[in-house]
Amino acid sequence: MTEAPDEGARAPAPDPRSVKEARRFAKDARRTRNRHQRALKPAELERVDSAIASIEEAIGLGDKLELAKAVRRLEETLDDVLGFARKSPARELAEAILVAFLIAGVLRGFVFEAFKIPSGSMIPTLEVGDQIFVNKLAYGLRVPFTTQWFVTWSAPKRGDVVVFLFPKDREKDYIKRVVAVPGDKVRVDHRDVLINGVPLARGDAVARSYFEDAEPGESIALSTMRRAYAFSERCSGCTTRDPYTVLYSAESVERRSFPQGFELPGLDCADPFVTEKPECTVRPGFVFVMGDNRDYSSDGREWGGVPIDFVKGRALFVWWSRGERAGVRWDRIGQSID
């Protein structure tokens, strides 16, 4: 014999999560209704309001089935009455992607930008294939994608590693270390770099070998093992900044003194045929930069000063590193750039 159902049995109550989601759905529906109420007829408004109210009524009853019916009713009502205003999943995805691109554009234009190191001119500080973040707010707020400033609050300092537009080709970005600032007198004699007549302080030479990976897109056969002398060097007047390391080749290379001439953009240089120890004075609005890999760097010794307006920002840290031959360099990821 079949047992009759218990007339007094209570219907199952909705779980707290279902109640929370139903209330959020009703709130979103009310917001959409208010935003588009001028486009709706009185009967349509009343229909939407009734469907929204049924959500709270079902919650008050504590009946899981009734709440499910109320949610379904509101869903159908919104599709019927406000379907023109509701976002499809595809539209929501498109809007999310657009917002992400806008945020990325703002960050790239004003705050941070990523750069990939293409050459070995900054070894050992930076390796070929390092990808770094640059702080574009280090010296001021720039009009995005221009050399103009909204406002500046600092200037590149001796020892800063900076990314800048190459003065001879503004389509290219270079990265070097600031050695001298406006008003400084610069001279390079063999391995000595003199700022205002005083050689940069250095530690003892340490013989070392290093591996220079092939540049991006080149054959790994062009990767090179080099021998060098490493020196711990401190920038002029930098009492609080940690020393950095510079390299000079241990092999036979042509190493000329600086300056060789007296016509370099951004520098006022003495005539080397008139002065026994010629030097260059950095002009206002310029900085003088050099690579840390001194014998394998094209820098200010060759092409002069860098306009401060061309400086994009100060290098922060390595966020990814991979060489054509070395592969992923896990130990360099997250390394700060000093």
SULDA-V471160 format. One record per pair of residues at least 12 apart in sequence whose ideal C-beta (glycine too) atoms are under 8 Angstrom apart, sorted by sequence separation. I is the first residue (numbers start at 1). J is the second residue. D is the distance in whole Angstrom. If there is no record, write none. Layout:
# SULDA-V471160
<<I | J | D> <I | J | D>>
This chain:
# SULDA-V471160
<<33 | 45 | 7> <55 | 67 | 7> <58 | 70 | 4> <117 | 129 | 7> <140 | 152 | 3> <163 | 175 | 5> <164 | 176 | 8> <184 | 196 | 6> <185 | 197 | 7> <211 | 223 | 7> <212 | 224 | 5> <232 | 244 | 8> <233 | 245 | 7> <260 | 272 | 7> <268 | 280 | 6> <269 | 281 | 8> <288 | 300 | 5> <321 | 333 | 6> <57 | 70 | 7> <116 | 129 | 7> <117 | 130 | 4> <139 | 152 | 6> <140 | 153 | 6> <162 | 175 | 7> <211 | 224 | 7> <212 | 225 | 8> <232 | 245 | 6> <233 | 246 | 5> <259 | 272 | 6> <267 | 280 | 4> <268 | 281 | 5> <320 | 333 | 6> <116 | 130 | 7> <117 | 131 | 7> <139 | 153 | 7> <140 | 154 | 7> <161 | 175 | 7> <162 | 176 | 7> <179 | 193 | 6> <211 | 225 | 6> <212 | 226 | 6> <231 | 245 | 7> <267 | 281 | 7> <318 | 332 | 5> <319 | 333 | 7> <33 | 48 | 5> <55 | 70 | 5> <116 | 131 | 5> <117 | 132 | 7> <139 | 154 | 5> <161 | 176 | 7> <162 | 177 | 8> <180 | 195 | 6> <210 | 225 | 8> <211 | 226 | 8> <230 | 245 | 5> <231 | 246 | 5> <267 | 282 | 6> <268 | 283 | 6> <318 | 333 | 6> <319 | 334 | 7> <33 | 49 | 7> <54 | 70 | 4> <55 | 71 | 7> <115 | 131 | 7> <116 | 132 | 8> <138 | 154 | 7> <139 | 155 | 6> <161 | 177 | 5> <162 | 178 | 6> <179 | 195 | 7> <209 | 225 | 6> <210 | 226 | 6> <230 | 246 | 7> <231 | 247 | 8> <262 | 278 | 7> <264 | 280 | 7> <266 | 282 | 7> <267 | 283 | 6> <318 | 334 | 7> <114 | 131 | 6> <115 | 132 | 6> <139 | 156 | 6> <160 | 177 | 7> <161 | 178 | 8> <209 | 226 | 7> <230 | 247 | 6> <231 | 248 | 7> <266 | 283 | 5> <288 | 305 | 6> <289 | 306 | 6> <317 | 334 | 6> <318 | 335 | 5> <114 | 132 | 7> <147 | 165 | 7> <159 | 177 | 7> <160 | 178 | 5> <209 | 227 | 5> <210 | 228 | 6> <229 | 247 | 7> <262 | 280 | 8> <287 | 305 | 6> <288 | 306 | 8> <317 | 335 | 6> <29 | 48 | 7> <33 | 52 | 7> <51 | 70 | 8> <54 | 73 | 6> <55 | 74 | 6> <114 | 133 | 6> <115 | 134 | 6> <159 | 178 | 7> <208 | 227 | 8> <209 | 228 | 7> <228 | 247 | 4> <229 | 248 | 5> <259 | 278 | 6> <266 | 285 | 8> <267 | 286 | 7> <286 | 305 | 3> <287 | 306 | 5> <317 | 336 | 5> <318 | 337 | 7> <54 | 74 | 7> <113 | 133 | 7> <114 | 134 | 8> <158 | 178 | 6> <207 | 227 | 7> <208 | 228 | 6> <228 | 248 | 6> <229 | 249 | 8> <259 | 279 | 7> <266 | 286 | 4> <286 | 306 | 6> <316 | 336 | 7> <317 | 337 | 6> <112 | 133 | 5> <113 | 134 | 5> <157 | 178 | 7> <158 | 179 | 7> <179 | 200 | 8> <207 | 228 | 8> <208 | 229 | 8> <228 | 249 | 6> <229 | 250 | 6> <259 | 280 | 5> <267 | 288 | 7> <286 | 307 | 6> <287 | 308 | 6> <316 | 337 | 6> <29 | 51 | 8> <30 | 52 | 6> <51 | 73 | 5> <52 | 74 | 6> <112 | 134 | 7> <138 | 160 | 8> <156 | 178 | 5> <158 | 180 | 7> <207 | 229 | 6> <208 | 230 | 5> <227 | 249 | 7> <228 | 250 | 5> <258 | 280 | 8> <266 | 288 | 8> <283 | 305 | 6> <285 | 307 | 6> <286 | 308 | 7> <315 | 337 | 4> <29 | 52 | 6> <51 | 74 | 4> <112 | 135 | 7> <113 | 136 | 6> <158 | 181 | 6> <206 | 229 | 7> <207 | 230 | 8> <226 | 249 | 7> <227 | 250 | 4> <282 | 305 | 6> <285 | 308 | 6> <111 | 135 | 8> <112 | 136 | 6> <157 | 181 | 7> <205 | 229 | 4> <206 | 230 | 5> <227 | 251 | 6> <285 | 309 | 7> <287 | 311 | 7> <111 | 136 | 6> <156 | 181 | 7> <205 | 230 | 7> <206 | 231 | 8> <226 | 251 | 7> <26 | 52 | 5> <51 | 77 | 4> <110 | 136 | 6> <111 | 137 | 6> <155 | 181 | 7> <158 | 184 | 8> <205 | 231 | 6> <51 | 78 | 8> <109 | 136 | 8> <110 | 137 | 7> <204 | 231 | 8> <203 | 231 | 6> <26 | 55 | 4> <48 | 77 | 6> <134 | 163 | 5> <202 | 231 | 5> <203 | 232 | 4> <25 | 55 | 7> <26 | 56 | 7> <47 | 77 | 6> <48 | 78 | 7> <202 | 232 | 7> <203 | 233 | 8> <110 | 141 | 7> <202 | 233 | 5> <23 | 55 | 7> <110 | 142 | 8> <201 | 233 | 7> <202 | 234 | 8> <22 | 55 | 5> <23 | 56 | 8> <48 | 81 | 6> <200 | 233 | 5> <201 | 234 | 5> <267 | 300 | 8> <47 | 81 | 6> <48 | 82 | 7> <110 | 144 | 6> <200 | 234 | 7> <109 | 144 | 3> <126 | 161 | 8> <200 | 235 | 7> <22 | 58 | 8> <23 | 59 | 7> <109 | 145 | 7> <125 | 161 | 7> <200 | 236 | 6> <264 | 300 | 8> <22 | 59 | 7> <44 | 81 | 5> <158 | 195 | 8> <210 | 247 | 7> <267 | 304 | 5> <198 | 236 | 7> <265 | 303 | 7> <266 | 304 | 5> <267 | 305 | 5> <122 | 161 | 7> <208 | 247 | 8> <264 | 303 | 7> <265 | 304 | 4> <266 | 305 | 2> <19 | 59 | 6> <191 | 231 | 8> <196 | 236 | 7> <203 | 243 | 7> <255 | 295 | 6> <264 | 304 | 4> <265 | 305 | 6> <266 | 306 | 7> <40 | 81 | 7> <195 | 236 | 4> <264 | 305 | 7> <266 | 307 | 7> <40 | 82 | 8> <253 | 295 | 5> <259 | 301 | 8> <132 | 175 | 8> <205 | 248 | 8> <207 | 250 | 6> <258 | 301 | 4> <202 | 246 | 8> <14 | 59 | 7> <22 | 67 | 6> <29 | 74 | 6> <39 | 84 | 8> <247 | 292 | 7> <18 | 64 | 7> <25 | 71 | 6> <32 | 78 | 7> <36 | 82 | 6> <39 | 85 | 8> <246 | 292 | 5> <247 | 293 | 5> <248 | 294 | 5> <249 | 295 | 4> <245 | 292 | 7> <246 | 293 | 8> <247 | 294 | 6> <248 | 295 | 6> <249 | 296 | 7> <14 | 62 | 7> <19 | 67 | 7> <22 | 70 | 7> <26 | 74 | 7> <115 | 163 | 6> <244 | 292 | 7> <246 | 294 | 6> <247 | 295 | 7> <13 | 62 | 5> <14 | 63 | 7> <15 | 64 | 8> <18 | 67 | 7> <22 | 71 | 6> <25 | 74 | 7> <29 | 78 | 6> <33 | 82 | 7> <36 | 85 | 5> <126 | 175 | 7> <13 | 63 | 7> <14 | 64 | 4> <32 | 82 | 6> <35 | 85 | 7> <113 | 163 | 8> <11 | 62 | 8> <12 | 63 | 8> <13 | 64 | 6> <11 | 63 | 5> <12 | 64 | 5> <125 | 177 | 8> <184 | 236 | 7> <11 | 64 | 7> <12 | 65 | 8> <14 | 67 | 5> <32 | 85 | 6> <122 | 175 | 6> <11 | 65 | 6> <32 | 86 | 7> <122 | 176 | 7> <11 | 66 | 8> <121 | 176 | 7> <122 | 177 | 7> <179 | 235 | 7> <180 | 236 | 8> <178 | 235 | 8> <179 | 236 | 8> <191 | 248 | 5> <115 | 173 | 6> <117 | 175 | 7> <115 | 175 | 7> <191 | 255 | 8> <190 | 255 | 6> <177 | 244 | 7> <190 | 257 | 7> <228 | 295 | 8> <189 | 257 | 5> <188 | 257 | 6> <187 | 257 | 8> <188 | 258 | 4> <226 | 296 | 8> <187 | 258 | 7> <186 | 258 | 7> <187 | 259 | 8> <159 | 234 | 8> <159 | 235 | 4> <158 | 235 | 4> <158 | 236 | 6> <158 | 237 | 7> <159 | 238 | 5> <158 | 238 | 6> <186 | 267 | 8> <159 | 241 | 5> <197 | 279 | 8> <128 | 212 | 6> <129 | 213 | 6> <212 | 296 | 8> <128 | 213 | 4> <159 | 244 | 7> <194 | 279 | 7> <124 | 210 | 7> <127 | 213 | 7> <128 | 214 | 7> <123 | 210 | 6> <128 | 215 | 6> <129 | 216 | 7> <128 | 216 | 8> <189 | 277 | 8> <123 | 212 | 6> <187 | 277 | 7> <187 | 278 | 7> <120 | 212 | 4> <187 | 279 | 4> <120 | 213 | 8> <186 | 279 | 6> <187 | 280 | 7> <185 | 279 | 5> <186 | 280 | 5> <244 | 338 | 6> <185 | 280 | 7> <186 | 281 | 8> <119 | 215 | 6> <185 | 281 | 5> <186 | 282 | 7> <242 | 338 | 6> <118 | 215 | 6> <184 | 281 | 7> <185 | 282 | 8> <193 | 290 | 7> <241 | 338 | 7> <118 | 216 | 6> <167 | 265 | 6> <183 | 281 | 7> <184 | 282 | 5> <167 | 266 | 8> <183 | 282 | 6> <116 | 216 | 7> <182 | 282 | 5> <223 | 323 | 8> <181 | 282 | 6> <182 | 283 | 7> <183 | 284 | 8> <223 | 324 | 7> <180 | 282 | 5> <182 | 284 | 5> <186 | 288 | 5> <223 | 325 | 4> <182 | 285 | 7> <191 | 294 | 7> <182 | 286 | 6> <184 | 288 | 7> <220 | 324 | 5> <182 | 287 | 7> <220 | 325 | 4> <124 | 230 | 7> <181 | 287 | 6> <218 | 324 | 7> <180 | 287 | 7> <181 | 288 | 8> <180 | 288 | 4> <216 | 324 | 7> <178 | 287 | 5> <179 | 288 | 5> <214 | 323 | 8> <215 | 324 | 8> <178 | 288 | 7> <179 | 289 | 6> <213 | 323 | 4> <214 | 324 | 4> <178 | 289 | 6> <179 | 290 | 5> <213 | 324 | 6> <214 | 325 | 6> <177 | 289 | 6> <213 | 325 | 5> <176 | 289 | 4> <177 | 290 | 6> <188 | 301 | 6> <213 | 326 | 5> <176 | 290 | 6> <177 | 291 | 7> <186 | 300 | 8> <211 | 325 | 8> <176 | 291 | 5> <177 | 292 | 6> <211 | 326 | 7> <125 | 244 | 6> <125 | 245 | 7> <124 | 245 | 5> <176 | 297 | 7> <179 | 300 | 7> <124 | 247 | 6> <176 | 299 | 5> <123 | 247 | 6> <176 | 300 | 8> <162 | 287 | 8> <164 | 289 | 8> <162 | 289 | 7> <176 | 306 | 8> <156 | 287 | 5> <168 | 303 | 6> <167 | 303 | 6> <167 | 304 | 7> <167 | 305 | 8> <167 | 306 | 6> <173 | 312 | 7> <167 | 307 | 7> <170 | 310 | 7> <175 | 315 | 6> <164 | 306 | 5> <167 | 310 | 7> <165 | 310 | 4> <164 | 310 | 5> <164 | 311 | 5> <165 | 312 | 7> <163 | 311 | 7> <164 | 312 | 6> <162 | 311 | 5> <163 | 312 | 5> <162 | 312 | 8> <163 | 313 | 6> <162 | 313 | 7> <163 | 314 | 8> <156 | 308 | 6> <162 | 314 | 6> <163 | 315 | 6> <155 | 308 | 6> <161 | 314 | 7> <162 | 315 | 7> <160 | 314 | 5> <161 | 315 | 4> <156 | 311 | 6> <156 | 314 | 7> <147 | 307 | 8> <149 | 309 | 7> <148 | 309 | 8> <147 | 309 | 4> <147 | 310 | 6> <126 | 292 | 8> <125 | 292 | 5> <124 | 292 | 7> <122 | 291 | 5> <123 | 292 | 7> <124 | 293 | 8> <139 | 308 | 8> <121 | 291 | 4> <122 | 292 | 5> <123 | 293 | 4> <121 | 292 | 8> <122 | 293 | 6> <121 | 293 | 5> <139 | 311 | 7> <120 | 293 | 6> <123 | 296 | 8> <139 | 313 | 7> <121 | 296 | 6> <122 | 297 | 8> <138 | 313 | 5> <139 | 314 | 7> <120 | 296 | 6> <121 | 297 | 4> <136 | 312 | 6> <137 | 313 | 7> <138 | 314 | 4> <161 | 337 | 5> <121 | 298 | 7> <136 | 313 | 4> <161 | 338 | 8> <121 | 299 | 7> <134 | 312 | 6> <135 | 313 | 5> <134 | 313 | 4> <135 | 314 | 5> <134 | 314 | 7> <135 | 315 | 8> <134 | 315 | 6> <135 | 316 | 5> <133 | 315 | 8> <134 | 316 | 6> <132 | 315 | 5> <133 | 316 | 5> <132 | 316 | 7> <133 | 317 | 6> <132 | 317 | 7> <132 | 318 | 5> <133 | 319 | 6> <131 | 318 | 7> <132 | 319 | 7> <130 | 318 | 5> <131 | 319 | 6> <126 | 315 | 8> <131 | 320 | 4> <130 | 320 | 8> <131 | 321 | 7> <130 | 321 | 5> <126 | 318 | 8> <129 | 321 | 6> <129 | 322 | 5> <127 | 321 | 6> <129 | 323 | 4> <128 | 323 | 6> <129 | 324 | 7> <127 | 323 | 7> <128 | 324 | 8> <129 | 326 | 7> <113 | 312 | 7> <127 | 326 | 8> <130 | 329 | 8> <113 | 313 | 7> <115 | 315 | 8> <129 | 329 | 8> <127 | 329 | 7> <130 | 332 | 6> <112 | 316 | 8> <114 | 319 | 7> <127 | 332 | 7> <132 | 337 | 6> <126 | 337 | 7> <125 | 337 | 6> <125 | 338 | 8>>
